[in-house]
C-alpha cells in the first residue's frame, strides 16, 4: 500500500517518492510483480524529497 508522507506518495517496494498517488501505485504494482523498477515510471520520482 502506498504511503503518504509530507504531501508525497511513497512506493513501499522501492521507497521512491512521487507527487501523484496514481503513479506511486503503478510503481508499487510493477515492483511487486516484477521485482524490479520500470524506467518509464521512476522517471516521475521526486529526486530529493524533504523530510
Secondary structure, DSSP 8 states (H G I E B T S, - for coil): --EEETTEEE-TTT--EES-HHHHHHHHHHHHHHSS--HHHHTTS-SS---
